């Protein structure tokens, strides 16, 4: 692969590079946006690497955000208030496999030498239309290979998260990991235990959102040694073969929803998301998927209304899981859509009267009021035609 004479870099990025250069500092475009541009993939945000320290970047630009200033990164806001990451050239001084102590005052070549894979160790100067590719990343892009920069085992020992990034890039780009890099990743995999749950979660979610093949991603996590440590609940190869969408040309249409996909690909998704310290809302969604009845008793409207009342807002997730596992929407999904479009009652708040209406009609406030409303809901689920204020008030008086 030949590097192009020039690259289409957004004007806002070029302006930031120009400001840094005018202030006497060196600045380059770096990161995945260069890789993606060379692969003709959708453009990503161009990151900037510079010889300016974080403090100097903050002095040059009026509007900045300290997005990762402890690691040398400052967010610069352009006129449209879009954020551009500007990171100081750095080299690792010490590292424990989780985080590194870095030093500034190095060259762009030294900065590229600390990066994970050759395909990510590229730099481009948008003012001079000049490239830096000290590790032949362009060749690995052409060969569709993922190869560590320098000594593979050392790269993974510097930051064990790179093992998961290796799997993510293999899934995202559909590249092959070169043998020496793969063997080093597997050898270093026990070090994954040192990572924080939050970093692993973020990488798992990114991988689910970006991979071309969920089945291949699961295989990569298993074979590289990540699944046994962090997601032992991951389905086996044999179990994944039973999931229609994983072996269907329509897999590209899978909703990129990490909670839903974790439920699809794992036994006990609640345990997985809890271990990965997902948000309370994400864990609650998984609990509803894990504990709710997966389907109504039938596609009959009464059965579907009963089921909707039981599973609540998780019904769409349950219907989506059915589709992903079996390859088509269940009959009861369309019935559920019609029920909700018609406004047929499946929750107490759908009733034509409220607790305040009952109190105004002479009912005493207290636990009995809740039992009456629940009984009314049970009856109108059977026959939505009963859901009128007059009928419900009459029925309420008959509840013991």
FIKOL-491219 format. One record per residue (C-alpha): residue number from 1; x, y, z. Coordinates in Angstrom, 2 decimals. Example, Ala and Ser with C-alpha at 12.3 -4.5 7.8 and 13.67 -1.06 7.14 Angstrom:
REM FIKOL-491219
+-----+---------+---------+---------+
| num |    east |   north |      up |
+-----+---------+---------+---------+
|   1 |   12.30 |   -4.50 |    7.80 |
|   2 |   13.67 |   -1.06 |    7.14 |
+-----+---------+---------+---------+
END
This chain:
REM FIKOL-491219
+-----+---------+---------+---------+
| num |    east |   north |      up |
+-----+---------+---------+---------+
|   1 |    0.00 |    0.00 |    0.00 |
|   2 |    1.37 |    3.39 |   -1.03 |
|   3 |    0.72 |    6.32 |    1.27 |
|   4 |   -1.20 |    9.05 |   -0.57 |
|   5 |    0.46 |   12.34 |   -1.36 |
|   6 |   -2.17 |   14.13 |    0.69 |
|   7 |   -5.05 |   13.36 |    3.01 |
|   8 |   -8.39 |   15.08 |    3.47 |
|   9 |   -8.12 |   16.39 |    7.03 |
|  10 |  -11.00 |   18.43 |    8.51 |
|  11 |  -10.25 |   22.17 |    8.46 |
|  12 |  -10.82 |   22.42 |   12.22 |
|  13 |   -8.04 |   19.88 |   12.80 |
|  14 |   -5.73 |   21.69 |   10.37 |
|  15 |   -6.40 |   24.94 |   12.21 |
|  16 |   -5.35 |   23.43 |   15.55 |
|  17 |   -2.17 |   22.02 |   14.01 |
|  18 |   -1.43 |   25.44 |   12.49 |
|  19 |   -1.89 |   27.22 |   15.82 |
|  20 |    0.50 |   24.82 |   17.53 |
|  21 |    3.10 |   25.18 |   14.77 |
|  22 |    2.79 |   28.99 |   14.80 |
|  23 |    3.48 |   28.88 |   18.54 |
|  24 |    6.74 |   27.05 |   17.84 |
|  25 |    5.66 |   23.47 |   18.52 |
|  26 |    5.56 |   20.37 |   16.37 |
|  27 |    2.14 |   18.83 |   15.69 |
|  28 |    0.96 |   15.76 |   13.76 |
|  29 |   -2.30 |   13.95 |   13.07 |
|  30 |   -2.20 |   10.47 |   14.59 |
|  31 |   -4.42 |    7.59 |   15.59 |
|  32 |   -7.12 |    5.44 |   14.13 |
|  33 |   -8.43 |    8.13 |   11.80 |
|  34 |   -5.30 |    7.72 |    9.65 |
|  35 |   -5.73 |    3.95 |    9.57 |
|  36 |   -9.39 |    4.28 |    8.66 |
|  37 |   -8.70 |    6.88 |    5.97 |
|  38 |   -6.18 |    4.57 |    4.30 |
|  39 |   -8.80 |    1.78 |    4.40 |
|  40 |  -11.46 |    4.09 |    2.93 |
|  41 |  -13.52 |    3.57 |    6.07 |
|  42 |  -15.91 |    6.22 |    7.44 |
|  43 |  -13.90 |    9.12 |    8.76 |
|  44 |  -13.23 |    9.24 |   12.48 |
|  45 |  -11.98 |   12.16 |   14.55 |
|  46 |   -8.34 |   13.01 |   13.91 |
|  47 |   -6.28 |   13.08 |   17.10 |
|  48 |   -3.27 |   15.37 |   17.34 |
|  49 |    0.13 |   14.64 |   18.87 |
|  50 |    2.36 |   17.58 |   19.71 |
|  51 |    5.64 |   18.57 |   21.33 |
|  52 |    3.73 |   21.13 |   23.44 |
|  53 |    3.06 |   20.13 |   27.04 |
|  54 |   -0.53 |   20.07 |   28.33 |
|  55 |    0.03 |   23.38 |   30.11 |
|  56 |    1.32 |   24.97 |   26.90 |
|  57 |   -1.66 |   23.64 |   24.94 |
|  58 |   -3.99 |   25.22 |   27.50 |
|  59 |   -2.16 |   28.54 |   27.13 |
|  60 |   -2.40 |   28.50 |   23.32 |
|  61 |   -6.13 |   27.68 |   23.10 |
|  62 |   -8.83 |   29.62 |   24.89 |
|  63 |  -11.35 |   26.81 |   25.23 |
|  64 |   -9.95 |   23.53 |   26.51 |
|  65 |  -11.12 |   20.56 |   28.58 |
|  66 |   -8.71 |   18.47 |   30.74 |
|  67 |  -10.03 |   15.18 |   29.35 |
|  68 |   -6.92 |   13.18 |   30.31 |
|  69 |   -4.41 |   15.73 |   31.40 |
|  70 |   -2.67 |   13.26 |   33.73 |
|  71 |   -1.82 |   11.26 |   30.61 |
|  72 |   -0.86 |   14.30 |   28.56 |
|  73 |   -4.19 |   14.82 |   26.77 |
|  74 |   -6.09 |   18.10 |   26.53 |
|  75 |   -9.39 |   18.52 |   24.71 |
|  76 |   -9.48 |   21.58 |   22.47 |
|  77 |  -12.89 |   22.93 |   21.49 |
|  78 |  -13.26 |   24.38 |   18.00 |
|  79 |  -15.70 |   27.12 |   16.99 |
|  80 |  -18.49 |   24.56 |   16.68 |
|  81 |  -17.70 |   23.34 |   20.23 |
|  82 |  -16.49 |   19.99 |   18.93 |
|  83 |  -13.71 |   18.46 |   20.98 |
|  84 |  -10.32 |   17.51 |   19.51 |
|  85 |   -7.86 |   15.51 |   21.60 |
|  86 |   -4.35 |   16.96 |   21.67 |
|  87 |   -1.72 |   14.78 |   23.36 |
|  88 |    1.89 |   15.57 |   24.17 |
|  89 |    4.61 |   13.39 |   22.64 |
|  90 |    5.52 |   10.88 |   25.36 |
|  91 |    7.41 |    7.75 |   26.20 |
|  92 |    6.82 |    5.24 |   28.97 |
|  93 |    9.16 |    5.51 |   31.95 |
|  94 |    7.62 |    2.72 |   34.02 |
|  95 |    4.48 |    0.62 |   33.67 |
|  96 |    2.74 |   -2.01 |   35.77 |
|  97 |    0.53 |   -3.38 |   33.01 |
|  98 |   -2.37 |   -1.17 |   34.02 |
|  99 |   -1.05 |    2.35 |   33.66 |
| 100 |    2.22 |    3.96 |   32.69 |
| 101 |    4.32 |    6.78 |   34.07 |
| 102 |    5.20 |    8.85 |   31.02 |
| 103 |    7.83 |   11.45 |   30.19 |
| 104 |    7.45 |   14.34 |   27.76 |
| 105 |   10.07 |   15.99 |   25.58 |
| 106 |   10.40 |   13.21 |   23.01 |
| 107 |   10.07 |   13.10 |   19.22 |
| 108 |    7.16 |   11.97 |   17.09 |
| 109 |    9.15 |    8.81 |   16.26 |
| 110 |    9.55 |    7.98 |   19.95 |
| 111 |    5.87 |    8.68 |   20.51 |
| 112 |    4.89 |    6.29 |   17.73 |
| 113 |    7.23 |    3.64 |   19.16 |
| 114 |    5.09 |    3.37 |   22.33 |
| 115 |    1.89 |    2.61 |   20.41 |
| 116 |    0.27 |   -0.81 |   20.32 |
| 117 |    0.08 |   -1.97 |   16.70 |
| 118 |    1.85 |   -0.94 |   13.53 |
| 119 |   -1.41 |    0.01 |   11.83 |
| 120 |   -1.97 |    2.56 |   14.63 |
| 121 |    1.61 |    3.89 |   14.60 |
| 122 |    1.22 |    6.31 |   11.70 |
| 123 |    1.50 |   10.10 |   11.69 |
| 124 |    0.57 |   12.67 |    9.06 |
| 125 |    1.43 |   16.36 |    8.89 |
| 126 |   -1.51 |   18.15 |    7.21 |
| 127 |    0.47 |   21.32 |    6.47 |
| 128 |    3.47 |   19.66 |    4.86 |
| 129 |    1.59 |   16.59 |    3.51 |
| 130 |    4.30 |   14.51 |    5.16 |
| 131 |    4.01 |   10.97 |    6.60 |
| 132 |    5.78 |    9.09 |    9.38 |
| 133 |    5.49 |    5.30 |    9.26 |
| 134 |    8.54 |    3.93 |   11.13 |
| 135 |    7.04 |    0.44 |   11.62 |
| 136 |    5.62 |   -0.16 |    8.14 |
| 137 |    2.01 |    0.07 |    9.20 |
| 138 |    1.00 |    0.71 |    5.59 |
| 139 |    2.37 |   -2.72 |    4.65 |
| 140 |    0.39 |   -4.44 |    7.41 |
| 141 |   -2.73 |   -2.56 |    6.33 |
| 142 |   -2.25 |   -3.86 |    2.80 |
| 143 |   -1.68 |   -7.39 |    4.09 |
| 144 |   -4.65 |   -7.09 |    6.48 |
| 145 |   -2.46 |   -8.01 |    9.42 |
| 146 |   -2.40 |   -6.91 |   13.06 |
| 147 |    1.17 |   -6.77 |   14.29 |
| 148 |    2.54 |   -5.36 |   17.52 |
| 149 |    5.03 |   -2.52 |   17.44 |
| 150 |    8.48 |   -3.84 |   18.33 |
| 151 |    8.64 |   -6.73 |   20.82 |
| 152 |    5.07 |   -8.12 |   21.10 |
| 153 |    5.24 |   -9.51 |   24.63 |
| 154 |    6.70 |   -6.26 |   25.94 |
| 155 |    3.90 |   -4.27 |   24.28 |
| 156 |    1.23 |   -6.35 |   26.03 |
| 157 |    3.04 |   -6.31 |   29.37 |
| 158 |    3.14 |   -2.52 |   29.21 |
| 159 |   -0.65 |   -2.43 |   29.12 |
| 160 |   -2.66 |   -5.64 |   29.25 |
| 161 |   -5.67 |   -3.87 |   27.77 |
| 162 |   -3.84 |   -4.14 |   24.44 |
| 163 |   -4.75 |   -7.83 |   24.44 |
| 164 |   -8.42 |   -6.88 |   24.27 |
| 165 |   -7.67 |   -4.16 |   21.73 |
| 166 |   -5.97 |   -6.81 |   19.60 |
| 167 |   -9.20 |   -8.82 |   19.59 |
| 168 |  -11.28 |   -5.70 |   18.91 |
| 169 |   -9.24 |   -4.61 |   15.90 |
| 170 |   -9.24 |   -8.16 |   14.53 |
| 171 |  -13.05 |   -8.15 |   14.76 |
| 172 |  -13.53 |   -4.60 |   13.52 |
| 173 |  -11.19 |   -4.81 |   10.53 |
| 174 |  -11.49 |   -8.55 |    9.86 |
| 175 |   -7.68 |   -8.69 |    9.92 |
| 176 |   -5.53 |  -11.66 |   10.89 |
| 177 |   -3.26 |  -11.36 |   13.92 |
| 178 |    0.31 |  -12.32 |   12.99 |
| 179 |    1.55 |  -15.43 |   14.78 |
| 180 |    4.18 |  -13.76 |   16.97 |
| 181 |    1.72 |  -11.11 |   18.15 |
| 182 |   -1.01 |  -13.69 |   18.81 |
| 183 |    1.32 |  -15.96 |   20.79 |
| 184 |    2.51 |  -13.01 |   22.88 |
| 185 |   -1.08 |  -11.94 |   23.59 |
| 186 |   -2.02 |  -15.43 |   24.76 |
| 187 |    1.13 |  -15.64 |   26.89 |
| 188 |    0.35 |  -12.29 |   28.51 |
| 189 |   -3.36 |  -13.01 |   29.04 |
| 190 |   -3.05 |  -13.87 |   32.77 |
| 191 |   -2.15 |  -10.21 |   33.26 |
| 192 |   -5.72 |   -9.27 |   32.27 |
| 193 |   -6.64 |   -9.91 |   35.91 |
| 194 |   -4.76 |   -6.72 |   36.78 |
| 195 |   -7.06 |   -4.51 |   34.73 |
| 196 |   -9.91 |   -2.56 |   36.27 |
| 197 |  -13.41 |   -3.82 |   35.54 |
| 198 |  -14.30 |   -0.46 |   34.04 |
| 199 |  -11.56 |   -0.63 |   31.39 |
| 200 |  -12.53 |   -4.19 |   30.47 |
| 201 |  -16.20 |   -3.21 |   30.28 |
| 202 |  -15.46 |   -0.28 |   27.99 |
| 203 |  -13.41 |   -2.51 |   25.69 |
| 204 |  -16.10 |   -5.22 |   25.66 |
| 205 |  -18.78 |   -2.66 |   24.82 |
| 206 |  -16.60 |   -1.06 |   22.10 |
| 207 |  -15.98 |   -4.50 |   20.61 |
| 208 |  -19.68 |   -5.38 |   20.56 |
| 209 |  -20.45 |   -2.05 |   18.91 |
| 210 |  -17.82 |   -2.34 |   16.19 |
| 211 |  -17.15 |   -5.98 |   15.30 |
| 212 |  -18.12 |   -7.29 |   11.88 |
| 213 |  -18.87 |  -10.75 |   13.32 |
| 214 |  -20.12 |  -11.34 |   16.85 |
| 215 |  -19.31 |  -15.02 |   16.56 |
| 216 |  -15.71 |  -14.29 |   15.60 |
| 217 |  -15.39 |  -11.76 |   18.42 |
| 218 |  -16.52 |  -14.37 |   20.96 |
| 219 |  -14.04 |  -16.84 |   19.51 |
| 220 |  -11.24 |  -14.29 |   19.76 |
| 221 |  -12.03 |  -13.52 |   23.40 |
| 222 |  -12.08 |  -17.22 |   24.23 |
| 223 |   -8.90 |  -18.21 |   22.37 |
| 224 |   -6.86 |  -15.21 |   23.44 |
| 225 |   -7.62 |  -15.98 |   27.09 |
| 226 |   -9.87 |  -13.04 |   27.98 |
| 227 |  -13.21 |  -14.86 |   28.35 |
| 228 |  -12.07 |  -17.38 |   31.01 |
| 229 |  -10.90 |  -14.49 |   33.18 |
| 230 |  -13.57 |  -11.84 |   32.67 |
| 231 |  -16.59 |  -13.46 |   30.95 |
| 232 |  -16.62 |  -17.21 |   31.72 |
| 233 |  -20.36 |  -17.11 |   30.98 |
| 234 |  -19.67 |  -16.57 |   27.27 |
| 235 |  -21.47 |  -19.14 |   25.12 |
| 236 |  -19.42 |  -21.94 |   23.65 |
| 237 |  -18.89 |  -22.38 |   19.93 |
| 238 |  -21.54 |  -25.11 |   19.86 |
| 239 |  -24.05 |  -22.93 |   21.69 |
| 240 |  -23.40 |  -19.99 |   19.37 |
| 241 |  -24.09 |  -22.18 |   16.35 |
| 242 |  -27.75 |  -22.31 |   17.46 |
| 243 |  -28.13 |  -18.52 |   17.29 |
| 244 |  -29.52 |  -17.62 |   13.88 |
| 245 |  -28.24 |  -14.07 |   13.54 |
| 246 |  -24.60 |  -15.08 |   14.12 |
| 247 |  -24.63 |  -17.14 |   10.94 |
| 248 |  -26.92 |  -14.98 |    8.85 |
| 249 |  -25.94 |  -12.42 |    6.21 |
| 250 |  -28.21 |   -9.97 |    8.02 |
| 251 |  -25.88 |   -9.83 |   11.04 |
| 252 |  -24.86 |   -6.32 |    9.99 |
| 253 |  -28.41 |   -5.28 |   10.98 |
| 254 |  -27.94 |   -6.36 |   14.60 |
| 255 |  -28.70 |   -3.47 |   16.99 |
| 256 |  -25.41 |   -2.34 |   18.53 |
| 257 |  -26.75 |   -2.49 |   22.06 |
| 258 |  -24.12 |   -3.84 |   24.49 |
| 259 |  -26.66 |   -4.94 |   27.11 |
| 260 |  -28.82 |   -6.77 |   24.60 |
| 261 |  -25.81 |   -8.40 |   22.94 |
| 262 |  -24.33 |   -9.45 |   26.29 |
| 263 |  -27.67 |  -11.14 |   27.04 |
| 264 |  -27.56 |  -12.80 |   23.62 |
| 265 |  -24.00 |  -14.09 |   23.93 |
| 266 |  -23.73 |  -14.99 |   27.62 |
| 267 |  -25.34 |  -17.16 |   30.23 |
| 268 |  -26.34 |  -15.02 |   33.22 |
| 269 |  -25.77 |  -11.55 |   31.73 |
| 270 |  -26.50 |   -9.99 |   35.12 |
| 271 |  -23.39 |  -11.66 |   36.55 |
| 272 |  -21.32 |  -10.46 |   33.59 |
| 273 |  -22.48 |   -6.85 |   33.76 |
| 274 |  -22.16 |   -6.76 |   37.54 |
| 275 |  -18.58 |   -8.04 |   37.33 |
| 276 |  -17.81 |   -5.42 |   34.68 |
| 277 |  -19.32 |   -2.70 |   36.87 |
| 278 |  -21.92 |   -1.64 |   34.35 |
| 279 |  -24.39 |    1.05 |   35.35 |
| 280 |  -27.36 |    0.25 |   37.58 |
| 281 |  -29.69 |    0.91 |   34.64 |
| 282 |  -27.79 |   -1.54 |   32.43 |
| 283 |  -27.81 |   -4.24 |   35.10 |
| 284 |  -31.54 |   -3.67 |   35.69 |
| 285 |  -32.22 |   -4.23 |   31.98 |
| 286 |  -30.26 |   -7.47 |   32.11 |
| 287 |  -32.17 |   -8.58 |   35.22 |
| 288 |  -35.47 |   -8.03 |   33.40 |
| 289 |  -34.23 |  -10.08 |   30.44 |
| 290 |  -32.94 |  -12.85 |   32.66 |
| 291 |  -35.87 |  -13.11 |   35.05 |
| 292 |  -38.93 |  -12.26 |   32.94 |
| 293 |  -40.88 |  -14.91 |   31.04 |
| 294 |  -39.37 |  -14.87 |   27.56 |
| 295 |  -42.70 |  -15.08 |   25.73 |
| 296 |  -46.45 |  -14.81 |   26.34 |
| 297 |  -48.43 |  -18.03 |   26.55 |
| 298 |  -49.65 |  -17.43 |   22.99 |
| 299 |  -50.14 |  -14.69 |   20.41 |
| 300 |  -53.74 |  -14.26 |   21.58 |
| 301 |  -54.27 |  -10.59 |   22.58 |
| 302 |  -55.36 |  -11.51 |   26.11 |
| 303 |  -52.22 |  -13.58 |   26.69 |
| 304 |  -50.06 |  -10.84 |   25.20 |
| 305 |  -51.67 |   -8.18 |   27.41 |
| 306 |  -51.09 |  -10.37 |   30.48 |
| 307 |  -47.46 |  -10.78 |   29.48 |
| 308 |  -46.97 |   -7.08 |   28.77 |
| 309 |  -48.35 |   -6.30 |   32.21 |
| 310 |  -45.85 |   -8.72 |   33.73 |
| 311 |  -42.66 |   -7.77 |   31.84 |
| 312 |  -43.24 |   -4.04 |   31.47 |
| 313 |  -40.81 |   -2.00 |   29.38 |
| 314 |  -38.49 |   -4.97 |   28.83 |
| 315 |  -40.88 |   -6.50 |   26.29 |
| 316 |  -39.09 |   -4.96 |   23.30 |
| 317 |  -35.75 |   -6.33 |   24.49 |
| 318 |  -37.32 |   -9.77 |   24.88 |
| 319 |  -38.83 |   -9.59 |   21.40 |
| 320 |  -35.47 |   -8.50 |   19.94 |
| 321 |  -33.69 |  -11.39 |   21.65 |
| 322 |  -36.22 |  -13.80 |   20.14 |
| 323 |  -35.55 |  -12.38 |   16.67 |
| 324 |  -31.78 |  -12.56 |   17.06 |
| 325 |  -31.88 |  -16.14 |   18.31 |
| 326 |  -34.43 |  -17.48 |   15.82 |
| 327 |  -34.08 |  -15.25 |   12.77 |
| 328 |  -37.56 |  -13.74 |   12.64 |
| 329 |  -39.95 |  -11.70 |   14.71 |
| 330 |  -42.43 |  -13.70 |   16.81 |
| 331 |  -46.12 |  -13.39 |   16.02 |
| 332 |  -46.80 |  -11.93 |   19.45 |
| 333 |  -44.47 |   -8.98 |   18.76 |
| 334 |  -46.83 |   -7.46 |   16.20 |
| 335 |  -49.75 |   -8.16 |   18.54 |
| 336 |  -47.93 |   -6.28 |   21.28 |
| 337 |  -47.31 |   -3.31 |   18.98 |
| 338 |  -51.03 |   -3.13 |   18.10 |
| 339 |  -52.03 |   -3.33 |   21.77 |
| 340 |  -49.76 |   -0.45 |   22.71 |
| 341 |  -50.75 |    1.64 |   19.68 |
| 342 |  -54.39 |    1.28 |   20.65 |
| 343 |  -53.59 |    2.32 |   24.19 |
| 344 |  -55.07 |   -0.86 |   25.66 |
| 345 |  -54.30 |   -0.98 |   29.39 |
| 346 |  -51.39 |   -3.08 |   30.59 |
| 347 |  -50.28 |   -0.89 |   33.53 |
| 348 |  -52.13 |    0.74 |   36.38 |
| 349 |  -51.38 |    4.15 |   34.94 |
| 350 |  -53.31 |    3.08 |   31.80 |
| 351 |  -56.56 |    2.78 |   33.76 |
| 352 |  -59.28 |    5.35 |   33.08 |
| 353 |  -59.40 |    6.23 |   36.78 |
| 354 |  -56.71 |    6.94 |   39.36 |
| 355 |  -56.34 |    6.47 |   43.07 |
| 356 |  -57.29 |   10.13 |   43.53 |
| 357 |  -60.51 |    9.47 |   41.61 |
| 358 |  -61.35 |    6.62 |   43.98 |
| 359 |  -60.64 |    8.77 |   47.04 |
| 360 |  -62.87 |   11.49 |   45.63 |
| 361 |  -65.58 |    8.83 |   45.24 |
| 362 |  -65.36 |    7.95 |   48.93 |
| 363 |  -62.74 |    5.19 |   49.09 |
| 364 |  -60.31 |    5.39 |   52.01 |
| 365 |  -56.66 |    6.01 |   51.30 |
| 366 |  -54.44 |    3.05 |   52.17 |
| 367 |  -53.15 |   -0.34 |   50.98 |
| 368 |  -56.65 |   -1.43 |   49.93 |
| 369 |  -56.66 |    1.29 |   47.29 |
| 370 |  -53.67 |   -0.30 |   45.57 |
| 371 |  -55.29 |   -3.73 |   45.67 |
| 372 |  -58.45 |   -2.31 |   44.07 |
| 373 |  -56.50 |   -0.72 |   41.22 |
| 374 |  -54.59 |   -3.96 |   40.63 |
| 375 |  -57.85 |   -5.91 |   40.51 |
| 376 |  -59.30 |   -3.41 |   38.06 |
| 377 |  -56.22 |   -3.77 |   35.85 |
| 378 |  -56.54 |   -7.55 |   35.89 |
| 379 |  -60.12 |   -7.29 |   34.67 |
| 380 |  -59.51 |   -4.74 |   31.91 |
| 381 |  -56.57 |   -6.78 |   30.63 |
| 382 |  -59.13 |   -9.51 |   29.98 |
| 383 |  -61.56 |   -7.04 |   28.41 |
| 384 |  -60.20 |   -3.58 |   27.46 |
| 385 |  -63.77 |   -2.42 |   26.78 |
| 386 |  -64.26 |   -2.18 |   30.54 |
| 387 |  -61.74 |    0.65 |   30.80 |
| 388 |  -64.12 |    3.57 |   31.26 |
| 389 |  -64.42 |    5.74 |   34.42 |
| 390 |  -68.02 |    4.77 |   35.04 |
| 391 |  -67.47 |    1.03 |   34.60 |
| 392 |  -64.28 |    0.98 |   36.66 |
| 393 |  -65.92 |    2.92 |   39.51 |
| 394 |  -68.80 |    0.44 |   39.59 |
| 395 |  -66.35 |   -2.49 |   39.52 |
| 396 |  -64.27 |   -0.93 |   42.30 |
| 397 |  -67.26 |   -0.93 |   44.62 |
| 398 |  -67.59 |   -4.68 |   44.09 |
| 399 |  -63.99 |   -5.45 |   45.07 |
| 400 |  -63.97 |   -6.99 |   48.57 |
+-----+---------+---------+---------+
END
